[in-house]
């Protein structure tokens, strides 16, 4: 027996096949980089080790794995690493609930999930595996912090912060979604705390202009980045406070409407708010509702401001929809020309004055809603009859000339608050000394390691603050008694540079410049659109900081970005037992009570609604290749995937059909020599067409579903007719090579079974011959008066008159035309013929 076939599997025993080839890949280190070819860095966003991978993971990582395997076959030196985003609140909550240390919980989950990833056949280079909760990794978080502190990019201040009572920690602005915590969904309140910040606003303009270079990113993600940065060009104007020497400075992008300002609004956290109202309960209520725009609440301060242009007194309100973090924390309110202000004015009975009207249009004195269109100015003194776009410039210039304001650029982007009042995170390398103040930990004392002897109570005080052995430390500067910072870093710090750490193996310097230069930027990044603002923006910021401290020499970390869709499944609900798993339903009835089960809408898989599928169950039943194939075939990668049991069965049948074809013809495949073969059969042509379609589908837009469909067509061609031996072997070999990135285990086995040298992963991608792939005939749609009535096959080289003749002789066309008169025939090359007839 051929020694290469000594462990050959004679039937499609998929579990043994997959274990066999996973062992082979690992033993031969096939997925480690060699640095001898042109590089390609393929990266999926690394997972949080929550315990088990889910179908969203499977889809995400399968997409990346196909790209990585394809690029290897195209001759690239592919870097395809994996790691674990392993700090975070869930581990701490698990520690409280299960009385187990977060590190134990985390590392047990990592071990289990790693086995799952390997069982899926993902081609990761595990020599570069990172775990962000290890001191070897987070030492560099602390080093970056010190460098940023030196540059003034890390600073501490007291500020109102977003606070989640349930998570007992601060949230960055980006982590508050519609007034709720991004993680637990509970209402976020405002709280004043001393916090550490990264000065991301120093890079606001560069991050914004850099968006225009992200040509390999989805347009909607780039738009989300731009909108979050939120550049506004406008004017700051000082409104004197009536009977006071103070002035209220506002920011507006619409100085053309200043004569229509009938009241002012300031943020609840504006210094004047407490000055005007004191610390009363109403103001506290506004602070608790801070930033929630669904319910617009205001408090009249009993104070007035003087409009510097109209010179009238207008009331000042504290309003919950005005953000201290944007502009100056104060706005002039023009209800006639702003929907939000209009709604507020109606609620509180405030004046509405229209100062812009459509040109040459009569308008009603009483507005029923705000007018936000363009027009000419009225009731605006010397600026009357100016077109409002011109008035923006004219009034801004007038304000500057009078010394009551200036033109400015503002950004919605706020500095990144990184302090978290939790244990399971990277310690901030700062010591507080009564003599020296804030003192950074010296670099040679890094890492500041999290203590392990800690108890978790679930209280609102950081667990680290209760560990005296950690807190008490000598001041690095004067040697006196000091205390460590007990806040930890936001876990988004961990994920803002991990892609750079992957450039070096675990044994190499984490910031080896040659390795970074070799592999960065990432050529293809893959992950969920939910990270379009948070992670991606922070990563872009971090990359620029590392550039400025000399670690990297590029601006953008990710050349191309693919945001895959969600995996969705219908929900099942029992009137008595609530949400049900699929196996809790039999014949449309709940197995627990027998009641009729309501089939709900198809939505994102979630444990809470039990519309989930366990990948382990599917692997045990069908094998990893089937699951990979289905997750790629069911929808294009950027679209949501709707789960289908029938679709999984279909993918399994396809692989079994291919297996049976090879097994049936194995002797022929082994003995047939196709070296230098160039056939002229239909199968030979179809094979080249398939290679072309699969290659183009991957190269053009990663539409793996169309690539798989083309392979299915080729299999139908192979099994539908008798073929000469050489054409069959040529087609089978090409099919296995094309399939290998998608279903690598079975492809490896079929490659070996058919008599080829072991190791399809080391083979080159098949090339297609354009001449051989050319169609001899094409299908054209025939329309009669614009409606499809037939389809015809015509030779590629026919002219329009010949095509018209074939269409008019088609039996279906003849029957539809009947006694009608043909007035005109339009031929659209390669697509359709439209026959225009009249009765």
N, C-alpha and C positions, 0 to 999 in steps of 0.2 A: 504494500500500500504506500502511496505517496505520503511521506512524513508530514507534509503540510495538511493532509486530510485526516490525521490520526484522531482528532476530536471533532470530526465532521458530524453534523446533526442530519440524519436521513429524512426526517419529516419536520414539518413546521411546528416544532416544539419551541414556541417563541420565548418562553422564560429562560430555557437553557441557552438558546442562541444569544440572547441579550447578555446574560452573565458571561458567556464565553468571550464575547467581543469587548465587553467593558474591561475584563481582566487583561485582554491582549493590548488594548489601548494604554492602560495604566502601566503595564510591564514595559512597553516599548517607548513610553514617554512621548507619544506622538503629538501631543498638543502643547509642548513647550516650545518657546521661540528659539530660533537659531541665529538670528541677526545677520544672515548672509543674503537676504533677499529684500526687495522693496517691502516696507512694513504696511500692515493694515491693522488698526486698533479698533476692535469691535467690543462694545461694552453695553451690557444691560444694567439698569439701576439695581444696586445690590439690595438684598432683602433684609427685612427686620426678622430676627429669629424668633418668631412667635410660637413655633411648635411644629407646624406642618406646612408644606407648600400647598397652595390651592390652585385651581384651574387658571386663575389670572397669572400666577407665577409660571405655570406650564406654558401658557401661550407666549408670554413675554420672552422667556428664556429659549423657547423653541425657535422663535423668530430670529433671535440673535445667533443661535447655534447654526441655523441654516446659512446665514450670511457668513459666519466664521468658516464653516466647512467649505462652502463654495469658494471663498477667497483663497483658502489653502490650495484647493484644486486648481485655481487660476495662477498659482505660483507665488502668492504673497507669503511673507513671514507674518503670521497672524498672532496678535496678542489678544487673547480672549480669557480674561481673568474673572474671578468671583471672590466675594468676601461677605462680611456680615456687618450690617449697620446696627450694632448690638447694645449701645447705650439707649436708655429711654425709660419712660414711665411704666409701661406694661410690666417690665421685669420687677420693678419696685412694688407695684401693686400685687404681683404674684407672690412676692416675698411676704407681704403683709397677710395675704389670704392663706397661703399654704405653709407659712413658717419655714421658708427655705431661702437661702441667700440668693440675691439676684444673679450673682456669678454662676452659682450652681444651676439655677433655672436656665440661664442664657446658654451656657456651654453644653448642657444636655440637649437643648433644642437645636443648637448648631450641629451637633453630632448626628441627630436624627434627620434634620433637613438636608445635610450633606449627603447622606445615604440616598435620600429621595432624588436629589439632583443627579447623582451618579447613576441611579437606576433609570433615569430618563435618557441617558446617553449623551449628556451635554459635554462638549469638548473643551472643558476648562483647563487652564494651566494652574494647577493647585500649588505650584511652587511660589505663587504670588498671592496666595490667599491672605486677606487681611481681616482682622477682628478689631473693631474700633474701641472695644472696652478693654483691650490689652494695654498695659503701660507702654509697651514698645511702640504702639500706634499713637496713643493720646499724648505721649511725650512731645510729639511734633505739633499737636494743637497748642500746647503750652508754649512751645518755642515761637510759633507764629504769633501768639498773643503778645509775647514779650517784644517781638520785633514791631508789632503794630503799636504797642504802648510807647516804644521809643519814637515812633513817627507821629505820635499824637492821634493815631487812628483807633486806639482803644482808650476809653475814658470812662469815668464814673461820675454820676450825678443823681440827684434826687429828682424824681419825676413821677407823674401819674402814669401808672402802668395798667395793662390789661391783666386782670387777675381771675383765675378760675378757682373757685372755692373747692370744687370737687377734686381737681388735680393738685390743689394747693401749690400752685406755681404761677409764675408770670408767663404771659404769651406775647410773642412779637405781634405787631400789627397784622402781618401777613397770616398769622395763625388764628385770627378772629374772623369768622365767616358769618355775616348777617347777625352780628352781636353774640355769636355762640362760639364755644371752644371747638377748634377744628378736630380735636381728638375725642372728646366725650359728648359734645353737643350741648353742654350746660351753658346757662347764661353767664356771660363775662361781665364783671364789674370793674370799677376803677379803684385803684389803691395807690397811695403814695409810698414809694420805696426808693432806697439807694440802689442803683443798678449800674452794671457795666454795659457799655455800648461799643459797637464797631461803627466807625464813621463812614458808612456806605455812601452818605450824601456827598462826600468829597468826589465820588466817581459817578454822580448822577448823569452829568452830561455825556461822559464817555460811555457809560452803559447804554444810554439812549442812542447815541450816534452809532455805537457798535451794533445795534439791532439791524441796521441797514446792511451789514456785512454777513448776516446770518442767512445766506441764500439757500442753505441746505436744511432750513427749519420750516415746519408748517407755518403758513401765514398767520393762522389764528393764534399760535403760541407767541410769535413775534409781536403781534398786536397786544396780547395780554401783558407782555413785558413792557411795551411802550406805555400802555395805559397805567400800569402800576407805578412806573417812574413818574408819569404825569406832568410833563413840562407845561407850564403856563406862562405866557408873556403878558404882562399886565402893568398896572399902575398902583403904587401905594399912595394913599391920600390921608392927610391928617384932618380929622373932624374935631374941632374944639368942643369940650364938654361945657355945657351951659353953666354959668356961674361957678367956674372952676378954672384953674390954670393948666389943667391936664388936657391932653389931646388923645383921641382914640384913632389909632392908625389902622386903616383897612387896606385890604388888597382886592383889586377887582380886575377882571379881564374885559369889563364893559364900561369904561369911563364915559362912553357915549350916552349912557342911561343915568348919569349922576343926578340930573335934575328931576328924575323920577323917583329918587330915593325918599321914602316916606317913613322909614324906621331903620334902626340899627340892631344887629344881633351879635352877641359875643359868646364865646364858648363857655361852658360851665366852669372850666378850669382856668379861664383868663384871670389874671390878677385883679382886674376891676370887678369881677363877679362877686368875690368874697368881700371886696371893699364896699360895694354897693349894697349887698344883701346880708352880709355877715354869714355865719355858719348856720343858717336856718335849715329846717327840714326840707323845704321846697328845693333849695339848691342841692342838698344831698341827693334828693330824688332825681334831679336832672343829671347829676354826676353818675348815678347808677344807670341811667338810661343813655349815657354818653355815646354819641355816634350812631344811635339807632334812628334811622330816617323813616321807618314805617309809621311811627307815631310822633308827630312834630309837636313838641311841648315847649312853651316859653313862659318866662316870668318877667313882668314889667319891673324895672329897677327903680322907678320913680325918678329917673334921671333922663336928661335930654342932651343930644349932641346938636351942634350947629352945622348944617350943610354948608361947606365953605364956598360953594358956587351959587346956590339958591338963597343962602343966608337965612333959611328958616330952621326953627327948632324941630327936631324929630326925636321920638322916644327911643330909648335904648332897652332892649330885651336881652335876657340870657336865654339861649335856645340850645336844645340838646343836639341839633343837627349841625352845629358849627364846630369844626374841629380845631383845637389849639395847634395841632401838628401841621396844619396846612395854612400857608400864608401867614397872617398875623394873628389868627384866632379871632378875628372880627371882620364883619362884612357890612356893607351897606345893602339894604334890602329894597329891591325895585319890583314890587308885586305886579306891575303892569307888564313886565318883560321877563319874568322868571316864574315858572310854574310852582316851584316850591314856595317862593315868597308870596305868590298869589294865594296859595292855599293857607298859609300862615296868616296873611292879612284878613282873609275872610273869617278865619277861626276867631281872631281877636279884634275884629271890627276896625281895622286900620285902613288908612287912606290908600287909594290906588290911583296913580296919576300916569296917564299914557304920554310918553314924550317922543315916541317914534311911531310914525304912521306910514302905511303903504303910499307910495307916490301916486298922486292923482286918484286917490280912492277916498270916498267919504266913509268915516268911521263913526260908530255909535259912541255916545258919551260914556255909557256904562259897559264895561268889559264883562263878558261872561267867562273868559279865561285869558291867561296871559298871551300877549302878542310877542312871539319870539322871532318873527321874520325881519327882513331888512326893510329900510324905508328912509324917510327924511325926519329930521328933528323938529319938534314943536315944543313950546313952553320951555325953551332952553336958552332964552336971552339971545346973546350975540351969535349963538351957534344954530339958531333956527334956520331951517331950509337946507342945512348941510346933509348930504347923504351920510347915513350913520357910520359907514366904514371910514369915510373921510373924517368924521367927527371924533373917532377914537384917537386918531393922530393929533387933531387940532386941540382937543381938550387935554390930552396928555401933555402936549407942549405948553399949554396955558398953565397947567398945574405946576409944572417944573419952573416956569418963568416967575410964578407968584411965590415960589418957595414953600408950597404946601404939600409937596409930594414928589415922587420920582417914578420913572419907569423901571421895572424890575422883572427878573425871571424867577419863577418859583417852581418847585417840584413837589408832587404829592409824596414822593419817597421820603421816608423818615429813617433816622439812624437805627441800626439793628440792635435791639436790646437782647443781650446774650445770657443774662443772669437767670438761673433757674434755682428755685429753692428745694431742690431734690438731691438725693444721694447718688443715684446711678447715672452719673455723667462725669465729664472730664473736669477735675478740679481747676479752678482759676488760680494761676501762680502768683498770688499777691499776699503780702503780709502787712498787717496794720500795726504800726508802732506809735506809742504816745509821743515819742520824741521826733521821729523821722516822718511820721505820717504814712502815706501809701508807699510801700517798698516792693518792687518786683523781685521775685525769687531769682537768684543767679542761675544762668544757663547750666552751669556745671552741677547744679542740684536738681535738675530735671531728670525724670518726671516726679512731680508731686503726686504720690500714689494714693489712691483711695484706700482708707483703712478697711479691713475685713471684719473687725470685731465691732459690729454695729447692730442695734436693735431697731426694728421697724414698728412704729405704733400707728402710722397713718395720720398723725396730727398735722397741723398747719405749719409747724416749725421744721426747718431742714434737719434731717437726721444727723448730718455732719456737724451741725452746731452743738450737738449733745455729746460729741466724742472729744473729750478733753485732750487725749493723747494726740489727736490730730490738730486740734485748734491751737494748743499752746506750743509756741515755737519762739526761738530767739530771732530778733531782728537781724536780717542779713547785713545791715549797714552799721549798726552801733552795738549789737550784741545784747541789747536790753530785751526784756520780755515783750513778746508780741503775740498777735493772734492771726491765724490764717483766715483768708476769705473762705466762707463756708458755702457760698453759692457755687453751682457747677455750670458748665457751659451748655447752651442750647445744643441739642444733638444735631442740628443742621450744620454746626461747625464741623462735626465729624465727616459729613457727606460732602462738604464743600471743596475737598481736595483729595479724596480717596483715589480718584482716577489717576492722580500723579504718583501716589504711592505704588500703584500697580506696575509702574514702569520698571521697578527693580524687584528682584526676588527678596524673600524674607531674610536672606543672608547678606544682602547688599545694603549699602547706604540708602536710607529712605529717600534722600533728595539728590541722588547721583545725577549730575547734570548731563552727562553723556547719555545715560539711559532715558532721561526725560526728553532730551533733544531727539533721540532715536524714535520714540513712540508717540509723543504728543504733537499736535492735539489728537483727541479721539476722533477717528474717522467716521464711526457710526455709533450713535448713542440711542438707546431704546428704553422707553419707560412710559408711565402713565401721564396723561395730560393734567392730572391733579397736581403735578409738580411744576407746572408751567411758570408759576411765579416764585414760590418759595425756594426750592432746591436749585433750580436753574439760575435764578438771579443771584443767589448767594455764591454759587460756583463761579459765575462770571466775575463777580466782585473779588472773590478770593484769588482768582487767577491773575487779576490785575495787580493786586497787592503783592503777590509772589513775584510778579514781573518787576515791580518797583523795588523789591529788596534783593533782586538778582538771582532768584531761584529759577525762573523760566524766562524765555525770550519771545513769548507770543501773548496775544491779547485774549483770544477766545478759546475755551477749552474743548468745544464740541463742533466739529465741522458740519455733520449732518445729524438731524434729530428725527426719530420716528416715534410718534406717540400712538401706541397701539390702543385699539378699542377695548371695551370691557367684555367679559364673558357673562352672558345673560341666560336666564332660565325662567320658565314660568313658575309662579308660586302656587302652593296648594294650602288651603286653609279649611280646617274643620270648625263648625260653629261652636263646638264644645272644647276641643283640645288645641285650637289655634293653629299656628303654622305647623306644617308636617313635612317630613322628609319623604322622598319618593317611595321608599320601601314601607312607609306607613300608610300607603294608599293601595287598595286592591279593588279593582272593578269600580273605580270612581267613588269608593266609600272608605271612610276612616276605619282602620283595622282595630282601633280601640273601642269605638262606640257604634260603628255601623252607619253613621250619618253620612249624608251626601257631602262630598268634598267640593268646595268652590275652587275652580281654577282661576287664579288671578292673572294679572298682566305679567308679561315677560320683563324682568328687570335684572339688574346686576346681582350676581350671586353673592349671598351674604349669609353668615351663620345665623344671624338673628331671624331671618325669614326662612331658613332651612332649605332654600333652593340651591343647595350646593352639591357638588359631586366630588367624592374623595378620589384623588388621582391614584392612590394605592390600589383601590378596588379595581379601577380600570386597567392598571398595569397588570395586575394578577389575572384579569380575565382576557384582555386583548393583547397585552404587551405595550411597551412604550412607543414603538414605531407607529402603531395604529393611532394612539392618542396624539402623537406629534402630527401625523398626517391629517387627522380630522381638524385639529386646531388651526392648521394652515389652510385647509381647503374650504372650510365653512364660510369664510368671509375674507376680504382684503384686510391686511394687518391694521390699517388705521380705522376700520369700521368695527362696530360692536359685533360680537359673535353670539348667535343664538344657539343654545345647546340643543342637540338633536340626537337621541339614542339611535335613530335610523341612520344618521350621518356617520356615527361611530361604526355601526355595522357595515356601512358601505365602504368605509376606509379599510376595514378588516377584510372584506371580500376582495377588494382590489389587490391587497398584498398576497392573499391566498391564491388568487388567480395567477399572479405572476410566479409565485412559488411553484404551482402545479405545472405551469408552462415550462419552466426550467427543468424540473424533475422529470417531466415526460420526455424531454429532448436532451437530457444530460449527456448521453453518449455521443450524439451528433455534435453537440456544442464543443465537447472535448476534442474530437478528432478533426473537426473542420478548421482549415487554415484560412484566415482572412487577411493575412499580411498583404498589403498593397491592393486590397480589394476595392474595386469601384464598379458597382452594379448599375443596372438600369431598370430594375423592377420597381413596382409601385411601393413596396415595403422599404426599399432603399431610399426612395424619394421621401416617403413619410417619415423615416428616421431622421433625415437631415432637417426636414421641416420642424420636427419635434425638438431637436437640439436647438434650432434657431428660436422657436417660441419660448422654450424654457429659459434659455440664456437671456433673451430680451425681457422676459417677465421679471427676472431677478435683477438685471442691470438697470432697467428703466425705472421701476417703481416698487420693487419688492412685492409684486402681486403674485404671491406664491399659489393662490387659488387657481389662477389661469395656467401657471406652470404645471400643477398637478393634473388639471383637466387635460392638458396636452399629452401628458404621459398616459392618462387613461385612454385617450383616443388611440395612441400608439399600441397599447396593449390590445385594444379591440381589433386593430388591424392585424396584429400578430396572430391572434387566436381565431380570427374569422375565416381565413383562407389557408390553403396550402402554399408554402413558400419554399424557394430553393434554400439549401442548407446555409450557404454563405450569407444570403440576405437575412435569414433568420438569426444567425449568430451575430451579425453586425448590429441588428436591431436590439437583440437581447443585451449585448455588451453596452451599447449606448444607453439603453433603458436603465440598467443597473447603475451606471455612472451618474446619470441624471438624478436618479432616486436617492443616491447615497447621502446628500446633505439633509434630505427630508426624513428618510427612514434608514439610518446608518447601520443598524444591527443586521437587518435582513439583507441589506445591500452587500455588506461584508460577507455574509454567509453565501449568498447567491453567486457572488464574484468567485469565491473559492470553489463552490460546488461546480460551477461551469468550467473549471479547469484553469483559471487564471492564477497568477502569483498572489499569494496571500497579502492582504492589506490594501483595500480599495481606498482607504484614507490617504494613501501615498500616491494615488494615481492622479493624472492630469484631467482636467475638464475636457469633454469631447468638443471637437471643432466641427462646425458645419460648413458645407460647400454651398455657396449662394446659388450657383448654377443648378446644382442637384436639387436644391430646395424650391426652385421656381415652380409655380403652379402651371400645368399645361392648360387647365380649364379653371374658370372661376364661376361662381354662382351669382346671378343677377336677379334682383327683385323686379317683377313686372307690375306696374301700377296702371290702372285705368281711371282717369280723372282723379288721380291722387290716392286711390285706394288700392291696397295690395291685392292682386288677383291671382298671381302665379309666380313661380321661380323657374329660371332656366339655367342650364349649364352651357357656356360658350367657350371656345378656344380663346386663349389670351390674345393672340395676334389679330383678331378680327377687327375690321373697321366698323364705323357706325351703321352704314347701310346694311352690312351683313348681319349685324346684331338686330337691327330692326326687322329684317326678313325672318330671322329665327323666332323673334317674339311674336310676330303676326301669324306665324304658322303653328304656334303652341295651341293645343286643343282647348285648354281652359280659357285662354285669351280669346280664341274664336267664339266660344260659347258666350262669353261675357259681352263681347262687342255686338254680336247678333247682327241686327239690321242697321245699327248706328253708323254714322259716317266718321271716319278717322280724319280729324282736322290737323293734328300735329303730333309728332313723336319726338320726345326729348330723351337723349341718352346722357346719363351721368356716368362718366368713365369709371369702370370697376365697381359700380354700386347698383344702379337701377336704370330702368327704362320707364318713362311715364307716357302713356298713350292717351291723348286728349280726343274725345269723341263727342259728337252731338247727335241727337235723335233725328 
